[in-house]
Amino acid sequence: MIHTGQIGQIWQAYDDGNQRFVGIKVLHDRFRRSREHIRYLRWEYKVGRRVVHPRILEIFAYAMDRGTPYVAMEWFPAPNMKQRINQGIGRMLHLVPKIIQQAAEALAHFGRQGFVHRDIKPDNFLVADNGDVKLIDFALARRVRRGLWRLLPNRSKLQGTRTYMSPEQIRGQWLDQRSDLYSFACTLYELLTGKPPFTGNTQQELFSKHLKAPPPVLQTINSNITNEFAQLLSRCLAKDRRERPSSAAEFLEELEKIRVFRITPRPLPNGGISANNPMAGQ
């Protein structure tokens, strides 16, 4: 076993037919008879087959083995972004623009296929040592409602990760790509500062900040961020989705015209951290 989470486990296996290593995702014993969790696993496979992209973890198959459901997926042995942040992102600071670019490419493609992810967060981006990124975990994804369907009430239960939820997600409204973009901005804020823009001692306090409080000014925490990138991230964190870029594709288009850092960080030998690095010690 390589990784264990709240609902399932990831194992490494070798696919003899295709001569490659794969990841096998199985449910924990207590969930293996749960129709709801089996449905999520099957749905993750269906979504994964529709959003194939170099920056999105590929899902190969859904099957049952002696009564145990599983999905087989691309083997990408890398920590997730949350783990990288906890380890000290300063060691990879020179790769952060590449990480942001590739993560935005993944999200833009996901949106172009007509899906909203609904759980964008640092945990759901794998980040390799060279900065390559893979978006993962599609179990909560939903198709974007269009036309008159958007006028129908949303009866789905509140799902996602509270630290990164958009205001409209908290309110239980229908979601589109702009909700994922808000969550993505929370994710990038944490990548650049070491902490998310909003925290709270209770769920109510956290939700209140998402709904009403302005985020701390990015450059007061990391002064090496350009005004242009800080403004782009601030727009993505707008409480009113109409004030955000219309999609991750639009975000990506704007990103490609600006710089993330005022002074480009340089890679340091042996993974060291520069004394004048604004992220040192994060």
C-alpha positions as CSV (number, residue, x, y, z in Angstrom):
1,M,0.0,0.0,0.0
2,I,1.3,3.4,-1.0
3,H,-1.3,5.8,0.4
4,T,-4.4,5.7,2.6
5,G,-7.1,8.3,2.9
6,Q,-10.4,8.7,4.7
7,I,-12.3,6.5,2.2
8,G,-9.8,4.4,0.3
9,Q,-6.3,3.2,-0.3
10,I,-3.9,3.4,-3.2
11,W,-1.8,0.4,-4.1
12,Q,0.9,0.0,-6.7
13,A,0.6,-2.8,-9.2
14,Y,2.2,-3.9,-12.5
15,D,0.1,-4.2,-15.6
16,D,1.7,-7.1,-17.5
17,G,-0.4,-6.5,-20.6
18,N,0.7,-2.9,-21.1
19,Q,4.1,-3.3,-19.4
20,R,3.6,-0.4,-16.9
21,F,3.0,0.3,-13.3
22,V,-0.4,1.5,-12.3
23,G,-2.1,2.8,-9.2
24,I,-5.1,0.7,-7.8
25,K,-7.6,2.6,-5.8
26,V,-9.8,0.5,-3.5
27,L,-12.3,1.4,-0.8
28,H,-11.6,0.7,2.9
29,D,-13.3,-2.5,4.1
30,R,-16.1,-0.6,5.8
31,F,-17.1,1.1,2.5
32,R,-16.8,-1.8,0.1
33,R,-20.5,-2.7,0.4
34,S,-21.6,0.9,0.4
35,R,-23.7,1.7,-2.8
36,E,-22.9,5.4,-2.4
37,H,-19.2,4.9,-2.2
38,I,-19.2,2.4,-5.0
39,R,-21.2,4.9,-7.1
40,Y,-18.5,7.6,-6.4
41,L,-15.7,5.2,-7.5
42,R,-17.5,4.3,-10.7
43,W,-18.3,8.0,-11.4
44,E,-14.6,8.9,-10.9
45,Y,-13.8,6.5,-13.6
46,K,-16.4,7.9,-16.0
47,V,-15.3,11.4,-15.4
48,G,-11.6,10.5,-15.7
49,R,-12.2,8.8,-19.1
50,R,-13.8,12.1,-20.4
51,V,-11.1,14.5,-19.2
52,V,-7.9,12.9,-20.5
53,H,-5.1,15.4,-20.5
54,P,-1.3,15.4,-19.8
55,R,-1.9,17.5,-16.6
56,I,-4.8,15.3,-15.3
57,L,-4.2,11.8,-13.8
58,E,-5.5,9.3,-16.3
59,I,-8.0,6.6,-15.2
60,F,-7.7,3.4,-17.1
61,A,-10.4,1.0,-15.8
62,Y,-13.1,0.3,-13.3
63,A,-13.6,-3.3,-12.3
64,M,-14.5,-5.8,-9.6
65,D,-12.1,-8.3,-8.1
66,R,-13.7,-11.0,-5.9
67,G,-16.4,-8.5,-4.9
68,T,-14.1,-5.6,-4.3
69,P,-14.5,-2.6,-6.7
70,Y,-11.4,-0.7,-7.8
71,V,-10.2,1.8,-10.4
72,A,-6.8,1.4,-12.1
73,M,-5.0,4.7,-12.8
74,E,-1.8,6.2,-14.1
75,W,1.1,5.7,-11.8
76,F,2.5,9.2,-10.8
77,P,4.7,8.8,-7.7
78,A,4.7,12.3,-6.3
79,P,3.6,14.1,-3.1
80,N,0.5,16.3,-3.3
81,M,0.8,20.1,-3.1
82,K,-0.4,20.1,0.5
83,Q,2.5,17.9,1.4
84,R,4.9,20.1,-0.5
85,I,3.6,23.1,1.4
86,N,4.0,21.4,4.7
87,Q,7.5,20.3,3.9
88,G,8.5,23.9,3.0
89,I,7.6,25.1,-0.5
90,G,10.7,27.4,-0.3
91,R,12.8,24.4,-1.5
92,M,10.8,24.5,-4.8
93,L,10.1,28.2,-5.1
94,H,11.8,28.4,-8.5
95,L,9.3,25.9,-9.8
96,V,6.2,27.7,-8.5
97,P,5.4,29.5,-11.7
98,K,5.5,26.2,-13.6
99,I,3.4,24.5,-10.9
100,I,0.8,27.3,-11.2
101,Q,0.8,27.1,-15.0
102,Q,0.3,23.4,-15.2
103,A,-2.3,23.3,-12.5
104,A,-4.2,26.0,-14.4
105,E,-3.9,24.0,-17.6
106,A,-5.4,21.0,-15.9
107,L,-8.3,23.0,-14.5
108,A,-8.9,24.8,-17.8
109,H,-9.2,21.5,-19.6
110,F,-11.5,20.0,-16.9
111,G,-13.8,23.0,-17.4
112,R,-13.7,22.8,-21.2
113,Q,-15.1,19.3,-20.9
114,G,-18.1,20.7,-19.2
115,F,-17.3,19.7,-15.6
116,V,-17.0,21.5,-12.3
117,H,-14.6,19.6,-10.0
118,R,-16.1,20.8,-6.7
119,D,-13.1,19.9,-4.5
120,I,-10.1,21.9,-5.8
121,K,-7.5,22.1,-3.1
122,P,-3.8,21.5,-2.6
123,D,-4.4,17.9,-1.7
124,N,-5.8,17.2,-5.2
125,F,-2.7,18.3,-7.2
126,L,0.2,15.9,-7.3
127,V,3.5,17.8,-7.7
128,A,6.7,16.0,-8.9
129,D,10.2,17.1,-8.0
130,N,10.6,18.8,-11.4
131,G,7.3,20.8,-10.9
132,D,5.1,18.6,-13.2
133,V,1.5,18.6,-11.9
134,K,-1.4,16.2,-12.1
135,L,-5.0,17.0,-11.0
136,I,-6.7,14.1,-9.2
137,D,-9.9,12.9,-7.5
138,F,-13.0,13.4,-9.6
139,A,-15.6,11.7,-7.3
140,L,-17.4,14.9,-6.5
141,A,-17.3,16.3,-10.1
142,R,-20.5,17.4,-11.7
143,R,-21.5,18.5,-15.1
144,V,-22.1,22.2,-15.4
145,R,-25.8,23.0,-15.6
146,R,-26.8,25.0,-18.7
147,G,-29.9,26.9,-19.9
148,L,-33.1,26.4,-18.0
149,W,-31.7,23.6,-15.9
150,R,-29.9,26.2,-13.9
151,L,-33.2,27.6,-12.7
152,L,-34.1,24.4,-10.9
153,P,-33.3,24.1,-7.2
154,N,-30.1,22.4,-6.2
155,R,-31.0,19.5,-3.8
156,S,-27.5,18.0,-3.6
157,K,-25.9,17.9,-0.2
158,L,-23.0,20.2,0.8
159,Q,-19.8,18.5,-0.4
160,G,-16.2,19.6,-0.8
161,T,-13.5,20.9,1.6
162,R,-14.6,23.8,3.7
163,T,-11.3,25.7,3.7
164,Y,-11.5,26.1,-0.1
165,M,-15.3,26.4,-0.8
166,S,-16.7,29.2,-2.9
167,P,-19.5,31.4,-1.4
168,E,-22.0,29.9,-3.9
169,Q,-20.9,26.4,-2.9
170,I,-21.6,27.2,0.8
171,R,-25.0,28.6,-0.1
172,G,-25.9,25.5,-2.0
173,Q,-26.3,27.2,-5.4
174,W,-25.6,25.6,-8.7
175,L,-21.9,25.7,-9.5
176,D,-19.9,26.5,-12.6
177,Q,-16.2,26.9,-13.4
178,R,-16.1,30.1,-11.4
179,S,-16.6,28.2,-8.2
180,D,-13.6,26.0,-9.0
181,L,-11.7,29.1,-9.8
182,Y,-12.4,30.5,-6.4
183,S,-11.1,27.3,-4.8
184,F,-8.1,27.4,-7.1
185,A,-7.3,30.9,-5.9
186,C,-7.5,29.7,-2.3
187,T,-5.1,26.9,-3.3
188,L,-2.6,29.2,-4.9
189,Y,-2.8,31.6,-2.0
190,E,-1.7,28.8,0.3
191,L,1.0,27.7,-2.2
192,L,2.5,31.2,-2.2
193,T,2.1,32.1,1.5
194,G,2.1,28.8,3.3
195,K,-1.5,29.2,4.6
196,P,-5.0,29.5,3.1
197,P,-6.7,32.9,2.9
198,F,-9.4,32.0,5.4
199,T,-9.4,30.0,8.6
200,G,-11.8,29.6,11.5
201,N,-12.1,27.9,14.8
202,T,-15.6,26.7,13.8
203,Q,-17.3,25.9,10.6
204,Q,-19.6,28.9,11.0
205,E,-16.7,31.3,11.5
206,L,-14.9,29.8,8.4
207,F,-18.0,30.0,6.2
208,S,-18.7,33.6,7.4
209,K,-15.2,34.6,6.2
210,H,-15.7,33.0,2.8
211,L,-19.0,34.8,2.5
212,K,-18.0,38.3,3.8
213,A,-14.4,38.8,4.7
214,P,-11.7,40.1,2.3
215,P,-8.6,37.9,2.1
216,P,-5.4,39.2,3.6
217,V,-3.4,41.2,1.0
218,L,-1.1,38.6,-0.7
219,Q,1.9,40.9,-0.9
220,T,2.0,41.7,2.8
221,I,2.9,38.0,3.3
222,N,5.0,37.5,0.2
223,S,6.4,40.8,-1.1
224,N,7.9,39.1,-4.2
225,I,4.5,38.7,-5.8
226,T,3.8,41.0,-8.7
227,N,0.9,43.5,-8.6
228,E,-0.5,41.9,-11.7
229,F,-0.6,38.4,-10.3
230,A,-1.9,39.6,-6.9
231,Q,-4.8,41.4,-8.7
232,L,-5.6,38.4,-10.8
233,L,-5.8,36.2,-7.6
234,S,-7.9,38.9,-5.9
235,R,-10.4,38.9,-8.7
236,C,-10.7,35.1,-8.5
237,L,-11.5,35.4,-4.8
238,A,-14.4,37.8,-5.4
239,K,-17.5,37.0,-3.3
240,D,-19.7,37.6,-6.3
241,R,-18.8,35.1,-9.0
242,R,-19.7,37.6,-11.7
243,E,-16.6,39.6,-10.7
244,R,-14.3,36.6,-11.3
245,P,-12.8,35.6,-14.6
246,S,-15.4,33.6,-16.5
247,S,-13.4,30.3,-16.5
248,A,-10.0,28.7,-15.7
249,A,-9.3,29.1,-19.4
250,E,-9.6,32.9,-19.1
251,F,-7.5,32.8,-16.0
252,L,-4.8,30.8,-17.9
253,E,-4.9,33.3,-20.8
254,E,-4.3,36.2,-18.4
255,L,-1.6,34.2,-16.5
256,E,0.4,33.7,-19.6
257,K,0.7,37.5,-20.0
258,I,2.1,38.3,-16.6
259,R,4.8,37.2,-14.1
260,V,4.1,35.6,-10.7
261,F,7.3,36.9,-9.0
262,R,9.0,40.3,-9.2
263,I,12.4,38.6,-8.9
264,T,12.6,35.1,-10.3
265,P,13.8,32.7,-7.6
266,R,16.8,30.6,-8.4
267,P,17.2,26.9,-7.7
268,L,19.7,26.4,-4.9
269,P,22.2,23.5,-4.6
270,N,21.1,20.5,-2.5
271,G,17.6,21.9,-2.0
272,G,18.7,24.7,0.2
273,I,16.8,27.9,1.0
274,S,18.2,31.4,0.3
275,A,18.4,33.7,3.3
276,N,16.6,36.4,1.3
277,N,13.9,34.1,0.1
278,P,10.5,35.5,1.2
279,M,9.2,31.9,1.7
280,A,12.1,30.8,3.8
281,G,10.9,29.0,6.9
282,Q,7.4,28.4,5.5
